[in-house]
Amino acid sequence: MKSLISIHDFSKDEMLYVLQCAAEFEKNPCQTLLAGKVIASIFFEPSTRTRLSFETAANRLGARVVGFSDAKNTSVSKGETLKDTIKMVANYVDLIVMRHPLEGSARYAAEVANVPVINAGDGANQHPSQTLLDLYSIRKTQGRLDDIRITMVGDLKYGRTVHSLLQALSLFDARFKFIAPPELQMPAEYKAYLRQKGLPFEEHTDLNNNIGDADILYMTRVQQERFQDPIEYEKVKNSYSLKKSMLAKAKPTMKILHPLPRVNEIDAGVDDTPHAYYFEQARNGVFTRMAIIAYLLNAR
């Protein structure tokens, strides 16, 4: 039995295999590989794209979906522990997809469950399925994963998507630029990880002058829910706003990714440019998550 809690749970070859399967599912998205299977979708934290794409993926594979999108409507509100919730849910299903606000919660769930667990985001820690759909989007738009120049912008301190993507792209010798205000810079442990790998990275606070050499511009939202102090959030919430005029020097093939939802970090005028790819990126999540589920349940 295998779970997907951290991007490190998949080897490079496994990642590439999942991307290959995702491409096949995109060509033929209606399958019955998981007929008779039941998938639990349990979200202790709000989600739109991740939850709906996982549930769509399960349905397209022929599985049934049970679960909840609000922990207030479950026995958690009565004081039930995470351990008891997971063990109870695992009795009913073949695989669990879980989002939780506490870092490490998904790993703990995988340890107590007797079915595979997919981490759909645990606090500011990891979001491995988002990483795999990001890799799929990058390879689809750039034709490769090797030697990608990626500029990550915004909330790099709490952004679990950039943390997971950094670790995955390190397997493909990517080059990184980090654009963030001092309060939201990439945590030291991830920069140490890149140094250990011998991979180059730059840190800047200015976005406008650091777009021209990027293959991928990865924008992120400043996440209000991660801040304990509302004053600190107010100081940084409008740090960056990508405008259409700022893309004048961008490479013709450069694509803008964003895990969504966006607030004001990408102006609506960018949506109609050939660089905007974030809505297609979200669509790619269905095929990638189909591949992940099928792989973990040995249906491929």
Phi and psi in degrees as a GROMACS rama.xvg file:
@    title "Ramachandran Plot"
@    xaxis  label "Phi"
@    yaxis  label "Psi"
@TYPE xy
-126.77  140.673  LYS-2
-116.865  166.807  SER-3
-122.562  95.6137  LEU-4
-107.343  -44.5154  ILE-5
-122.475  155.969  SER-6
-62.406  -21.6745  ILE-7
-72.331  -9.92196  HIS-8
-72.6427  -15.9619  ASP-9
-111.049  134.721  PHE-10
-74.2333  170.526  SER-11
-58.5344  -42.6858  LYS-12
-64.8373  -37.6332  ASP-13
-66.6186  -40.254  GLU-14
-59.3058  -47.4652  MET-15
-64.6696  -35.1374  LEU-16
-65.3572  -43.2888  TYR-17
-62.0435  -41.0961  VAL-18
-64.1962  -37.7398  LEU-19
-63.7838  -43.5429  GLN-20
-64.9638  -38.3444  CYS-21
-60.5901  -40.4351  ALA-22
-63.4867  -37.4075  ALA-23
-68.4181  -39.8474  GLU-24
-67.6045  -31.7415  PHE-25
-64.5011  -36.0041  GLU-26
-71.1417  -33.1654  LYS-27
-141.273  81.7306  ASN-28
-78.8803  -11.2927  PRO-29
-100.035  108.104  CYS-30
-130.063  165.393  GLN-31
-125.906  30.2141  THR-32
-62.6204  -28.7691  LEU-33
-114.016  28.672  LEU-34
-58.6744  129.61  ALA-35
93.0529  -10.2388  GLY-36
-89.0315  154.822  LYS-37
-125.559  129.579  VAL-38
-111.63  131.71  ILE-39
-93.066  129.714  ALA-40
-115.529  98.1719  SER-41
-117.614  114.263  ILE-42
-120.18  107.305  PHE-43
-84.0375  -1.68876  PHE-44
-139.746  146.233  GLU-45
-58.7099  145.127  PRO-46
-160.151  145.145  SER-47
-115.388  -68.0259  THR-48
-62.7619  -48.8371  ARG-49
-62.5303  -48.1309  THR-50
-64.2268  -49.3088  ARG-51
-66.2899  -36.3307  LEU-52
-71.4647  -36.5794  SER-53
-65.0258  -42.7627  PHE-54
-68.6046  -38.023  GLU-55
-63.614  -42.5011  THR-56
-59.4095  -45.9081  ALA-57
-63.4345  -42.9363  ALA-58
-65.2036  -39.4187  ASN-59
-67.4174  -22.7745  ARG-60
-88.0044  -0.939899  LEU-61
92.8451  3.70733  GLY-62
-86.1811  164.045  ALA-63
-100.727  152.953  ARG-64
-121.821  133.045  VAL-65
-129.289  164.325  VAL-66
146.539  -157.669  GLY-67
-150.59  155.528  PHE-68
-115.526  3.00695  SER-69
-148.044  111.511  ASP-70
-63.4996  -17.6342  ALA-71
-65.3723  -21.4104  LYS-72
-95.0891  14.9199  ASN-73
-121.928  179.28  THR-74
-70.0864  -8.45717  SER-75
-58.9056  -36.2329  VAL-76
-67.0242  -16.1303  SER-77
-94.367  -1.18179  LYS-78
105.431  7.67289  GLY-79
-64.815  137.838  GLU-80
-76.6203  160.842  THR-81
-60.7853  -40.4392  LEU-82
-57.7046  -48.6177  LYS-83
-66.1432  -38.3263  ASP-84
-61.813  -46.9837  THR-85
-65.0901  -44.8961  ILE-86
-64.6575  -35.8777  LYS-87
-67.623  -48.6392  MET-88
-62.1997  -39.3078  VAL-89
-62.7059  -22.4147  ALA-90
-66.9163  -23.1012  ASN-91
-104.555  -14.2333  TYR-92
-132.371  173.33  VAL-93
-101.374  -16.656  ASP-94
-160.922  145.543  LEU-95
-117.542  129.293  ILE-96
-106.348  123.29  VAL-97
-133.725  134.915  MET-98
-118.624  137.429  ARG-99
-148.558  144.833  HIS-100
-75.0067  -13.5888  PRO-101
-95.0235  129.379  LEU-102
-62.4305  135.715  GLU-103
89.6907  -9.24078  GLY-104
-65.3129  -37.5169  SER-105
-68.2732  -39.6237  ALA-106
-63.2013  -41.6958  ARG-107
-62.1941  -42.5622  TYR-108
-60.32  -41.2437  ALA-109
-64.8489  -30.1435  ALA-110
-74.0929  -29.821  GLU-111
-98.8537  -16.1252  VAL-112
-85.1311  152.359  ALA-113
-106.674  19.1178  ASN-114
-133.363  162.375  VAL-115
-62.1664  146.928  PRO-116
-123.071  135.446  VAL-117
-111.087  125.187  ILE-118
-79.2847  112.193  ASN-119
-96.6331  22.3181  ALA-120
119.902  119.95  GLY-121
-126.295  97.2226  ASP-122
59.6928  -136.138  GLY-123
-94.9371  18.8694  ALA-124
-87.7606  -79.9443  ASN-125
-136.8  154.364  GLN-126
-148.162  70.0582  HIS-127
-66.1019  -32.1756  PRO-128
-69.3129  -33.6149  SER-129
-63.3142  -39.151  GLN-130
-62.193  -43.0209  THR-131
-67.3226  -37.429  LEU-132
-72.0672  -29.0763  LEU-133
-66.0133  -43.3565  ASP-134
-60.9054  -41.1317  LEU-135
-61.6995  -42.5507  TYR-136
-66.8329  -39.8782  SER-137
-65.4453  -47.3707  ILE-138
-65.7294  -35.4969  ARG-139
-67.2886  -36.6538  LYS-140
-90.2553  -30.0882  THR-141
-103.076  -12.7926  GLN-142
78.1929  6.45604  GLY-143
-164.748  168.191  ARG-144
-117.217  -20.4948  LEU-145
-74.0527  141.05  ASP-146
56.4917  41.8652  ASP-147
-82.688  137.579  ILE-148
-97.4281  114.358  ARG-149
-122.698  132.021  ILE-150
-109.474  117.842  THR-151
-102.291  131.209  MET-152
-129.131  137.175  VAL-153
109.879  -123.687  GLY-154
-86.6389  85.41  ASP-155
-90.3669  -11.2881  LEU-156
-78.4909  -48.2939  LYS-157
-102.771  -4.627  TYR-158
-76.3298  99.6186  GLY-159
-64.6453  -27.7376  ARG-160
-66.1516  -41.6228  THR-161
-72.5959  -31.3009  VAL-162
-63.6327  -47.3878  HIS-163
-68.303  -41.1771  SER-164
-66.5654  -38.4347  LEU-165
-57.0762  -45.6669  LEU-166
-68.2269  -36.907  GLN-167
-69.7719  -45.5235  ALA-168
-68.2865  -19.4606  LEU-169
-63.1697  -22.6861  SER-170
-74.7529  -12.9458  LEU-171
-118.745  20.8489  PHE-172
56.3245  47.4514  ASP-173
-74.5506  162.646  ALA-174
-118.211  132.275  ARG-175
-115.738  142.861  PHE-176
-124.058  133.809  LYS-177
-112.721  121.302  PHE-178
-116.493  111.969  ILE-179
-158.875  152.882  ALA-180
-67.7367  160.274  PRO-181
-53.3006  -32.801  PRO-182
-73.8056  -17.1881  GLU-183
-124.846  26.8025  LEU-184
-67.7116  158.438  GLN-185
-55.7859  128.997  MET-186
-56.8556  150.35  PRO-187
-59.1301  -34.6487  ALA-188
-65.8098  -31.3637  GLU-189
-76.9639  -34.118  TYR-190
-68.758  -37.6157  LYS-191
-63.8529  -36.7678  ALA-192
-60.3665  -43.7564  TYR-193
-68.0891  -39.5126  LEU-194
-61.9304  -40.998  ARG-195
-62.5111  -34.0096  GLN-196
-81.544  -9.23913  LYS-197
73.5299  27.7849  GLY-198
-101.594  135.36  LEU-199
-75.9211  146.786  PRO-200
-151.678  153.942  PHE-201
-125.555  151.599  GLU-202
-121.584  132.595  GLU-203
-141.348  165.42  HIS-204
-111.212  -12.2966  THR-205
-99.6277  126.182  ASP-206
-85.8429  -42.9399  LEU-207
-55.8566  -35.5846  ASN-208
-96.736  12.496  ASN-209
-129.465  32.2628  ASN-210
-105.333  -31.1312  ILE-211
-58.0608  -33.0879  GLY-212
-98.9047  5.12928  ASP-213
-83.0501  138.416  ALA-214
-84.4045  -37.3955  ASP-215
-129.542  129.28  ILE-216
-108.708  110.185  LEU-217
-104.391  102.765  TYR-218
-89.6788  146.56  MET-219
-134.424  155.839  THR-220
-85.7471  140.463  ARG-221
-75.0701  116.223  VAL-222
-88.8059  104.4  GLN-223
-58.3441  -34.6426  GLN-224
-68.6438  -13.7085  GLU-225
-90.5964  -9.06501  ARG-226
-93.0787  129.595  PHE-227
-79.0671  -31.4419  GLN-228
-108.158  112.396  ASP-229
-61.4131  -26.613  PRO-230
-67.1464  -40.3524  ILE-231
-63.4772  -37.9822  GLU-232
-63.9362  -43.9612  TYR-233
-61.0572  -31.3828  GLU-234
-68.4938  -30.1051  LYS-235
-117.642  -4.90434  VAL-236
-62.3535  -29.3839  LYS-237
-110.99  34.1533  ASN-238
-61.1288  -39.4606  SER-239
-137.074  139.266  TYR-240
-142.071  112.175  SER-241
-79.0949  121.958  LEU-242
-109.579  157.063  LYS-243
-58.026  -38.7742  LYS-244
-63.9635  -22.8036  SER-245
-76.9072  -8.99921  MET-246
-95.2767  7.04009  LEU-247
-58.7472  -36.0119  ALA-248
-99.5405  8.58674  LYS-249
-70.4549  150.803  ALA-250
-59.649  144.781  LYS-251
-57.5727  -30.6923  PRO-252
-93.3319  -0.960479  THR-253
-64.583  137.43  MET-254
-121.869  144.25  LYS-255
-100.024  123.381  ILE-256
-111.111  154.583  LEU-257
-158.845  130.573  HIS-258
-70.3127  -14.3451  PRO-259
61.1501  151.709  LEU-260
-77.4233  153.714  PRO-261
-97.8017  157.582  ARG-262
-114.713  -79.393  VAL-263
-135.282  16.3402  ASN-264
-81.1561  -13.7883  GLU-265
-130.145  117.349  ILE-266
-67.0522  146.143  ASP-267
-60.2988  -24.5623  ALA-268
-64.0434  -20.9196  GLY-269
-73.254  -24.3653  VAL-270
-57.633  -32.0385  ASP-271
-91.584  4.84513  ASP-272
-86.6752  157.678  THR-273
-69.3496  -8.10852  PRO-274
-83.672  -24.4175  HIS-275
-69.4582  126.277  ALA-276
-136.91  5.29092  TYR-277
-68.1335  -30.8445  TYR-278
-75.397  -38.9485  PHE-279
-64.678  -36.2962  GLU-280
-57.6341  -44.92  GLN-281
-63.2328  -38.5178  ALA-282
-63.7696  -38.7515  ARG-283
-60.0528  -22.6882  ASN-284
-60.9953  -33.4253  GLY-285
-63.5415  -48.6554  VAL-286
-67.7334  -39.1116  PHE-287
-66.4943  -41.5644  THR-288
-72.7359  -28.7959  ARG-289
-59.0369  -45.0946  MET-290
-65.1944  -41.6032  ALA-291
-62.4935  -48.9905  ILE-292
-61.8903  -46.5259  ILE-293
-62.3132  -39.098  ALA-294
-65.6247  -46.0292  TYR-295
-68.6255  -25.5929  LEU-296
-99.1531  15.4771  LEU-297
54.8408  36.7016  ASN-298
-94.9446  -1.57026  ALA-299
